[in-house]
Amino acid sequence: MSKLYFRYGAMNCGKSTNLLQVAHNYEERGMKVLIIKPKTDTKGADKVVSRLGVTRNVDFWIDKNINIYNLIDDYMKNNGDVNCVLADEVQFFTSKQIDELFEVAVKLNIPTICYGLRTDFQMKGFEGSARLLMLAHSLEELKTICNCGKKALLNGRKINGKFVFEGEQIAIDKEDNIEYEALCPKCYFDYKEIYESDKI
């Protein structure tokens, strides 16, 4: 039986780069890979975008109402076997879609490797990630460092260069310059203290 893998980490830990490397490794051996990502992630539109400058079109850019298991099952009926499914930005998938990825691994016997964030900029879990933490056969942390040099565990959101700690979980804002930065817990709370003092 194949497994469902969840490879998670803070922002800029190399999740998309790792995904593209895994795809290359399979294809170098003549194997078929399917790459998927949720439409909630509009960065790069229907492409996986690595910070190293490598991009690649996804096979399926998936809406919230799509049944992923049925999609891949139908694809295989028309196109033959798939050797691996790679899913980027999985935190944005619904809990039901994570269940469907679990079925892809177990019932279709396809190794399914998911990449994403565990928590948002307020240390709250994402729906897709929470379900993966419950279901994945294998959990693997991809590590990165904070600007201070310590291990980054959390994600900070910046708007126009300043850290913020309130707002919607998913920010798609065309007016403000929204960025994310990987932070160690100490730096996270230091910036949060500054943010809260500025509000007084």
N, C-alpha and C positions, 0 to 999 in steps of 0.2 A: 504494500500500500504506500502510495506517495504521501508527502506531508505538506502541511500549510506552515509557512515560515513567516515570522514577523521580524523584520530588521528595522529597528527604530533608533532615533537619535535626535539631538537638538539641531537647530538650523545650521546649515553649512557643514554637516559632518560627512558629506559625500554620499548621501543616499542615492541620488540620481546617477552619480558617476558609477557607483557600485552596480546599480541595475544595468547600466549600459555595458559594463564590463562582463557581467554574467551573460547578457544577451550575446555578446561577441564570442564568448567561450563556447556556448552551445552551437552557434551558427558556424564557427570555425570547424566544428566536428560534423557538419552537415545536418544538424538537428533543427527542428522548427520551434520557434519561440513566438508567443503572442504577448504583446505589450499593451496594457490597458491603463487608463487613468480616469478619474471622475471629472465631469464637466464643471464642477464647482471650482476646480483649480483652473483659472483662466490664464495663469502665467505660462506663456509659450503656447497657448491655445492647445491644438491637438499634437503637441510635441513634448517629449521629455527633454528638459533643458538642464545641462550640467554646468556648474560654475567654471569648469575647465574649458568651456566653449564648445563642447560637443552637444549636438542636438540630434534627435531622431523622431520621426513621426510615430505615433502610437497606432496600433491596429484598430483599437476601439476607444473612442472618447465617450464615456458612459454617463448617461443621465440617471437621476435618482430612481426613475421608475423602470429601469431596465433590469431584467433577471439575468445575472451574469452566467449562472449555470446553463440556462437555456441558450444563451448567446454562444457560448463556447461549444456546447453539445451540437448545436446546429452547424456551427462552423466546421467541426470535425466530420460531420456527416457529408458535407459538401466538398471538403478540402483535404481530408485525411488526418492522420495523427498529429498531435501537438506534443512536444517533448517538455515544454515548460511554459508556465504563465507567470509573467512579471507584472506586478501592479505598483504604480507610483502614486504618491500622495493619498495613501489609503485611509488616512484619517477622515477624509471627506466622503467616503462611502458610507451608506447606511448600515445599521446593524444587520438588517436582512441581507444586504449584498455581501457582507462578510460571511454570513452563514452559507451563501451560495458559493463563495470562493472555497470554503471548507468542503462543500460537496464536490467541487471540481477536483480537489486534491484526493478525496476519499473515493468517490463514485466513478470519476473518470480516470483516476489513477495518474494525475498530472502533478508533478511538483509545482507548487504555487508559492511564489516568493513575493511578499508584500513589504513595501517600504513606506515609512511615514513618521509623523511626529506622535509622541504619546500625549503631550499636553500643550495647551495654548499659552498665550502670553499672560494669562491670569492663573496659571497652574491648574486649569480645569481640563478634564479629559475630553477628547473628541469621541464622538459616537463610534466611528469605525475602529479606532484604536482600542477603545474600551472592550469592544467585542473580540478583537484579535487577542488581547491579553488573556481572555478567557478560553479561546478556542485553539490558538496556534499550537501545533506540535512542538515548535522550536521558537524561542525568543532570543534575539541577538542584538546587543546594543552596539551601534556604530558611534565611536567616540570622537569628540572634538574638544577644543579648549576655548576658554573665555579669554578676553583681552588681558586679564591679569595673569594668565598662564595656568590657572587651575582648570580642572575638568569641568566642562560646561554640561549642565543638566537641564537648564530651563531656557525658555525663549522669551526675549524681550521685544516688545513692539515700539518702534519709533515713528512719530509723526512729525514731519518737518525737522528731523534731527533730535527731537526730545522723546525720552521714554514716556510711555503712557501705560496705565494699568487699569483702564476702564474702557468699555466699548463692546461692540459686537464681536463674537468669536471669529467670524470670517470678515475681513475688511477688504472690500474692493472699492476703493475710493479714487476717483480720477482727479480730484482737486488737490488733495494733500499728497505729500511724498511719504508713502508708507514703506518702512523697512523693518526687517527682523534681525535680531542679533542673538547669538548663543551666549548665555551667561552662566557663571557658576552661581550657586545659591546665595553666597555672601554678596556678590555684586548685584544680584537681582534685588535683594532686600535693601541694599544701600541706595540703589536708584529709586526704589519704591518709596523710601523714606524722603528722598529729595522731592519726588513728585507730590507726595502728600503734604509736605511743608509748603510747597509753592501754591497749593490750593487754599491755604489758610488766609 
